[in-house]
Amino acid sequence: MPRGRPAAQVTLSEADRQELQAWRRRRKTAQALFMRAGIILDCADGLDNSAVAKRHGVTLQTVSKWRTRFARLGLDGLVDAPRSGSPRSITDEQVEAVIAKTLETKPVNATHWSTRLLADEMGLSQTAVSRIWRAFGLQPHRQESFKLSSDPHFVEKVRDIVGLYFDPPDRAVVLCVDEKSQIQALERTQPILPLAPGLPERQTHDDQRHGTTTLFAAFNIQSGEVIGETHRRHRSQEFLKFLRTIDASVPDELDVHIVMDNYGTHKTQKVKNWLARHPRFHTHFTPTSASWLNQVERWFATLTERQIRRGSFRSTRQLEQALKRYIQENNRSPMPFRWVKTADDILKSIERFCMRISNSGH
């Protein structure tokens, strides 16, 4: 005669079966829940406990436990019950007070709260304050900068420039032009200690200054190539020389669309007269305080990271040679940037930001 209690009957509704199958398919399902769903599906298909235990590599007791739990409680029976533990030591009111204090006040002797300062103020542990901040995404130590353009023609200029990026004109090149001024030729006061296993490259915190130079650059948005030259000053005379360099570098049969900012040297009468005598040049000015629209600024950031910031130069001439070598290497295997945001995306993003800051209470 068979021994033991009869196995609990498992009957699945169509909704329960679909939910269990979804648990099995879902990539982020916990491993334990994944296994329990499989056990119940197999039990519902008529397999006995021994066959189910063998298929899932568990004991008979495990199969019996989850079969019984499901028969009694349904899907809820497969989820772990809340575990017992020590009661909360911090009340909801204390959590709310920490958040309000962080957001609405500042300490007397600092510009922002730290976990230690706020813990002393609130009579809590530093760990408790830290956990509350993490839970609500509060980071008083961080600060980001922003500036909104006040250009009355902001929308029109954004649409014009982004339109160039997404749909450049036929038989034309689009060049993002600007100058990186006051690049300092800095030499470390002592030799740089090279990278070694377990040790980063090391250099002195102080330096000797050997003058400055200015790099004029035109970034071709279609090819990623750069036209560049250095000058010791950055007046309209130097900018005119650079425009002549661009004119000589671009084939005569192509129009030239230049994206540039509103710096004074770009708009002098001499520059305007030169552009009037060269009708193939078409200028597109970025809105004021919106240099991020100019792709050459991104190229300048890469140049700074890879060539300037950690460089050591004994003279301005050596710095200029390094900049020219960098441009040559860039043009051997140029890589254009991929512009992804449409003008509508940009304008909607700025609208959302304006709504946030207008409701910030400042």
C-alpha positions as CSV (number, residue, x, y, z in Angstrom):
1,M,0.0,0.0,0.0
2,P,1.3,3.5,-0.7
3,R,2.6,5.4,2.3
4,G,2.4,9.1,3.3
5,R,0.0,11.8,2.6
6,P,-1.4,12.2,-0.9
7,A,0.2,15.0,-2.9
8,A,-1.7,18.2,-3.0
9,Q,-3.6,18.7,-6.2
10,V,-2.2,21.5,-8.5
11,T,-4.7,23.0,-10.9
12,L,-3.7,26.1,-12.9
13,S,-6.0,28.7,-14.4
14,E,-4.9,30.1,-17.7
15,A,-3.9,33.4,-16.1
16,D,-1.8,31.5,-13.4
17,R,0.0,29.5,-16.1
18,Q,0.8,32.6,-18.2
19,E,2.2,34.3,-15.1
20,L,4.4,31.3,-14.1
21,Q,5.7,31.1,-17.7
22,A,6.5,34.8,-17.6
23,W,8.5,34.3,-14.4
24,R,10.5,31.6,-16.2
25,R,11.1,33.8,-19.3
26,R,11.9,37.0,-17.5
27,R,15.7,37.6,-17.3
28,K,15.6,39.4,-13.9
29,T,13.5,36.8,-12.1
30,A,15.2,35.7,-8.8
31,Q,16.7,32.2,-9.2
32,A,14.5,30.8,-6.3
33,L,11.3,32.1,-7.9
34,F,12.4,30.8,-11.3
35,M,12.8,27.3,-9.8
36,R,9.5,27.4,-7.9
37,A,7.6,28.4,-11.0
38,G,9.1,25.4,-12.8
39,I,8.1,23.0,-10.1
40,I,4.5,24.2,-10.1
41,L,4.2,24.0,-13.9
42,D,5.6,20.4,-13.9
43,C,3.2,19.5,-11.1
44,A,0.3,20.9,-13.0
45,D,1.3,18.8,-16.0
46,G,0.8,15.7,-14.0
47,L,4.4,14.8,-13.0
48,D,4.8,13.2,-9.6
49,N,7.1,14.7,-6.9
50,S,10.0,12.3,-7.6
51,A,10.1,13.2,-11.3
52,V,9.8,16.9,-10.5
53,A,12.6,16.7,-7.9
54,K,14.9,14.9,-10.3
55,R,14.2,17.4,-13.1
56,H,15.0,20.4,-10.9
57,G,17.8,18.8,-8.8
58,V,16.0,19.4,-5.5
59,T,14.7,17.2,-2.7
60,L,11.2,15.6,-2.5
61,Q,10.6,17.8,0.6
62,T,11.2,20.9,-1.5
63,V,8.7,19.9,-4.2
64,S,6.1,18.9,-1.6
65,K,6.6,22.2,0.2
66,W,5.9,24.4,-2.8
67,R,3.2,22.2,-4.2
68,T,1.4,22.5,-0.9
69,R,2.0,26.2,-0.6
70,F,0.6,26.8,-4.1
71,A,-2.4,24.6,-3.5
72,R,-3.3,26.7,-0.4
73,L,-2.2,30.2,-1.3
74,G,-1.9,30.3,-5.1
75,L,0.9,32.5,-6.7
76,D,1.3,34.4,-3.4
77,G,2.4,31.2,-1.8
78,L,5.5,31.1,-4.0
79,V,6.9,34.4,-2.7
80,D,9.0,34.4,0.4
81,A,7.2,35.7,3.5
82,P,8.7,38.7,5.2
83,R,11.5,37.8,7.4
84,S,11.6,38.7,11.0
85,G,14.2,41.2,12.2
86,S,14.8,44.0,14.5
87,P,12.2,46.8,14.3
88,R,13.1,50.1,12.6
89,S,15.0,52.5,14.8
90,I,14.2,55.6,12.6
91,T,10.7,56.8,12.2
92,D,9.1,58.2,9.0
93,E,9.0,61.6,10.7
94,Q,12.7,61.5,11.3
95,V,13.3,60.5,7.6
96,E,11.1,63.4,6.5
97,A,12.9,65.8,8.8
98,V,16.4,64.8,7.4
99,I,15.1,65.3,3.8
100,A,13.6,68.7,4.6
101,K,16.7,69.8,6.5
102,T,18.9,68.7,3.6
103,L,16.8,70.4,0.9
104,E,15.7,73.6,2.7
105,T,18.5,74.7,4.9
106,K,22.3,75.1,5.1
107,P,24.7,74.7,8.0
108,V,26.0,77.9,9.6
109,N,29.6,77.1,9.0
110,A,29.4,75.5,5.5
111,T,27.8,75.9,2.1
112,H,26.2,72.4,2.2
113,W,25.5,69.6,4.5
114,S,27.8,66.6,5.0
115,T,26.7,63.4,6.6
116,R,28.6,64.2,9.8
117,L,27.3,67.7,10.1
118,L,23.7,66.7,9.5
119,A,24.0,63.7,11.8
120,D,25.2,65.9,14.7
121,E,22.3,68.4,13.9
122,M,19.6,65.7,13.8
123,G,20.9,63.5,16.6
124,L,21.3,60.5,14.3
125,S,24.2,58.3,13.2
126,Q,26.2,59.2,10.2
127,T,25.3,55.9,8.6
128,A,21.6,56.6,9.0
129,V,21.9,60.0,7.3
130,S,24.0,58.4,4.5
131,R,21.3,55.7,4.0
132,I,18.5,58.2,3.8
133,W,20.4,60.3,1.3
134,R,21.1,57.2,-0.9
135,A,17.5,56.1,-0.7
136,F,16.2,59.5,-2.0
137,G,19.1,60.3,-4.3
138,L,20.4,63.3,-2.4
139,Q,24.0,64.4,-3.0
140,P,24.7,67.8,-1.4
141,H,28.4,67.5,-2.1
142,R,27.8,67.6,-5.9
143,Q,27.3,70.7,-7.9
144,E,26.8,71.2,-11.7
145,S,26.9,74.4,-13.7
146,F,24.4,75.6,-16.3
147,K,23.6,78.7,-18.3
148,L,20.6,79.4,-20.4
149,S,20.9,81.3,-23.6
150,S,19.1,84.7,-23.6
151,D,19.5,85.0,-27.4
152,P,16.1,86.2,-28.8
153,H,16.7,84.1,-31.9
154,F,17.7,81.0,-30.0
155,V,15.1,78.7,-31.6
156,E,15.8,79.8,-35.2
157,K,19.6,79.3,-34.7
158,V,19.2,75.9,-33.1
159,R,17.1,74.7,-36.0
160,D,19.5,76.2,-38.5
161,I,22.6,74.6,-37.1
162,V,21.1,71.2,-36.2
163,G,19.6,71.1,-39.7
164,L,23.1,71.5,-41.1
165,Y,24.3,68.6,-39.0
166,F,21.5,66.2,-40.0
167,D,21.2,67.3,-43.7
168,P,24.4,69.0,-45.0
169,P,23.9,70.9,-48.3
170,D,25.0,69.2,-51.5
171,R,28.4,70.3,-53.0
172,A,29.4,72.0,-49.8
173,V,31.4,71.4,-46.6
174,V,30.2,72.2,-43.2
175,L,33.0,73.4,-40.9
176,C,32.7,74.1,-37.1
177,V,35.1,76.9,-36.5
178,D,36.6,78.4,-33.3
179,E,39.8,79.2,-31.6
180,K,41.2,77.7,-28.4
181,S,43.0,80.7,-26.9
182,Q,45.6,81.1,-24.2
183,I,46.9,77.5,-24.3
184,Q,49.8,77.6,-21.8
185,A,53.1,76.0,-22.5
186,L,53.7,74.6,-19.0
187,E,56.8,72.7,-18.0
188,R,56.9,70.6,-14.8
189,T,59.6,71.8,-12.4
190,Q,61.0,68.3,-12.0
191,P,61.1,65.3,-14.4
192,I,57.9,63.3,-14.7
193,L,58.1,59.8,-13.1
194,P,56.8,57.3,-15.6
195,L,54.0,54.7,-15.1
196,A,55.1,51.6,-13.3
197,P,53.3,48.4,-12.1
198,G,51.2,49.4,-9.2
199,L,52.1,53.1,-9.6
200,P,50.5,55.8,-11.7
201,E,52.5,58.4,-13.7
202,R,53.6,61.1,-11.2
203,Q,54.4,64.7,-11.8
204,T,55.0,67.8,-9.7
205,H,52.0,70.0,-8.8
206,D,53.9,73.2,-9.8
207,D,55.2,74.2,-13.2
208,Q,57.1,76.9,-15.1
209,R,55.2,79.0,-17.7
210,H,56.7,79.6,-21.1
211,G,54.1,81.7,-22.8
212,T,50.8,81.0,-24.6
213,T,49.5,80.3,-28.0
214,T,46.1,80.1,-29.8
215,L,44.9,77.2,-31.9
216,F,42.4,78.1,-34.7
217,A,40.5,75.0,-35.8
218,A,37.9,74.1,-38.4
219,F,36.2,70.7,-37.8
220,N,34.7,69.0,-40.9
221,I,31.4,67.5,-39.6
222,Q,31.2,65.0,-42.5
223,S,34.7,63.6,-42.5
224,G,36.1,64.5,-39.1
225,E,39.2,66.1,-40.6
226,V,40.5,69.3,-39.0
227,I,42.1,72.4,-40.6
228,G,44.2,74.1,-37.9
229,E,46.9,76.7,-37.4
230,T,48.4,78.4,-34.4
231,H,48.9,82.1,-33.7
232,R,50.4,83.9,-30.7
233,R,47.4,86.3,-30.7
234,H,43.7,85.9,-31.5
235,R,42.6,89.2,-33.0
236,S,40.5,89.7,-36.1
237,Q,43.7,89.8,-38.2
238,E,44.6,86.2,-37.1
239,F,41.0,85.1,-37.7
240,L,41.2,86.5,-41.2
241,K,44.4,84.6,-41.9
242,F,42.6,81.5,-40.8
243,L,39.7,82.2,-43.1
244,R,42.2,82.5,-46.0
245,T,43.7,79.1,-44.9
246,I,40.2,77.5,-45.0
247,D,39.6,79.1,-48.4
248,A,42.8,77.6,-49.8
249,S,42.2,74.2,-48.3
250,V,38.6,73.7,-49.6
251,P,38.2,72.9,-53.3
252,D,36.9,75.9,-55.3
253,E,33.8,74.1,-56.5
254,L,32.4,73.6,-53.0
255,D,30.5,76.1,-50.9
256,V,31.7,76.5,-47.3
257,H,29.2,76.7,-44.4
258,I,30.9,77.9,-41.2
259,V,29.4,77.3,-37.8
260,M,30.9,79.7,-35.2
261,D,30.1,81.6,-32.0
262,N,29.5,85.3,-31.5
263,Y,33.1,86.3,-30.4
264,G,33.9,89.8,-31.3
265,T,36.8,88.9,-33.7
266,H,34.3,86.9,-35.9
267,K,32.2,90.0,-36.6
268,T,34.5,92.9,-37.2
269,Q,34.0,95.0,-40.3
270,K,37.2,93.6,-41.9
271,V,35.8,90.0,-41.5
272,K,32.4,91.1,-42.9
273,N,34.1,92.7,-45.9
274,W,36.2,89.6,-46.6
275,L,33.1,87.3,-46.4
276,A,31.2,89.6,-48.7
277,R,34.0,89.2,-51.3
278,H,33.9,85.4,-50.9
279,P,30.2,84.5,-51.5
280,R,30.8,80.8,-51.3
281,F,31.2,81.3,-47.5
282,H,28.0,81.0,-45.5
283,T,28.1,81.8,-41.8
284,H,25.9,80.3,-39.1
285,F,26.2,81.8,-35.6
286,T,25.4,79.7,-32.5
287,P,23.1,81.4,-30.0
288,T,24.8,83.3,-27.2
289,S,25.9,81.1,-24.3
290,A,25.3,77.9,-26.4
291,S,28.8,76.9,-27.5
292,W,27.8,73.3,-27.0
293,L,26.1,73.5,-30.4
294,N,29.5,73.9,-32.0
295,Q,31.1,70.4,-32.7
296,V,34.6,71.8,-32.6
297,E,34.2,72.4,-28.9
298,R,33.9,68.6,-28.4
299,W,37.1,68.1,-30.5
300,F,38.9,70.7,-28.3
301,A,37.9,68.7,-25.2
302,T,39.4,65.6,-26.7
303,L,42.6,67.5,-27.6
304,T,42.9,68.9,-24.1
305,E,42.4,65.4,-22.6
306,R,44.8,63.6,-24.9
307,Q,47.5,66.2,-25.6
308,I,47.5,69.3,-23.4
309,R,46.4,68.5,-19.8
310,R,49.3,66.1,-18.9
311,G,51.8,67.5,-21.3
312,S,55.1,69.2,-20.4
313,F,56.4,71.8,-22.8
314,R,59.7,73.7,-22.6
315,S,58.6,76.4,-24.9
316,T,55.7,77.8,-26.9
317,R,57.2,76.4,-30.1
318,Q,57.3,72.9,-28.6
319,L,53.6,73.2,-27.6
320,E,52.7,74.4,-31.1
321,Q,54.6,71.5,-32.7
322,A,52.7,69.1,-30.5
323,L,49.4,70.6,-31.5
324,K,50.3,70.3,-35.2
325,R,51.3,66.7,-34.8
326,Y,48.0,66.0,-33.1
327,I,46.1,67.5,-36.0
328,Q,48.2,65.5,-38.5
329,E,47.5,62.2,-36.6
330,N,43.8,63.1,-36.4
331,N,43.6,63.6,-40.2
332,R,45.3,60.3,-40.9
333,S,42.3,58.4,-39.5
334,P,39.6,61.1,-39.0
335,M,36.4,60.3,-37.1
336,P,33.3,62.5,-37.3
337,F,31.1,62.9,-34.3
338,R,27.6,61.4,-34.5
339,W,25.0,64.1,-33.7
340,V,21.8,62.4,-32.4
341,K,19.5,65.1,-30.9
342,T,17.1,66.8,-33.2
343,A,16.2,70.5,-32.8
344,D,12.9,69.4,-31.3
345,D,14.6,67.1,-28.8
346,I,16.9,70.0,-27.7
347,L,14.1,72.5,-27.3
348,K,11.9,70.0,-25.3
349,S,14.9,69.2,-23.1
350,I,15.5,72.9,-22.4
351,E,11.7,73.4,-21.8
352,R,11.8,70.6,-19.1
353,F,14.8,72.2,-17.5
354,C,13.2,75.6,-17.4
355,M,10.1,74.1,-15.8
356,R,12.3,72.4,-13.1
357,I,14.2,75.5,-12.2
358,S,11.1,77.7,-12.3
359,N,9.6,75.5,-9.6
360,S,12.7,75.2,-7.5
361,G,11.7,78.1,-5.2
362,H,14.8,80.2,-6.0
